[in-house]
Amino acid sequence: MNASELKAKSAEDLQQELNSLLKAQFGLRMQAATQQLTNNTKLRSARRGIARVRTLIHAKKAEGTTK
């Protein structure tokens, strides 16, 4: 998901997106542990997606507290 698409989402939608990304990351880690993961770049993209969403959540919280 693009950063521009994420910026348009509300804080609740971002939290749901974060939960789905965390579940996906867990599944990918389990696949990697059992030697079933063939594309290791999926782990990296999941990790970066989680970081991107967490950054936006934090920015929205900081924006809400300053106003």
Order of alpha helices (4+ residues) and beta strands (2+ residues): alpha-alpha-alpha
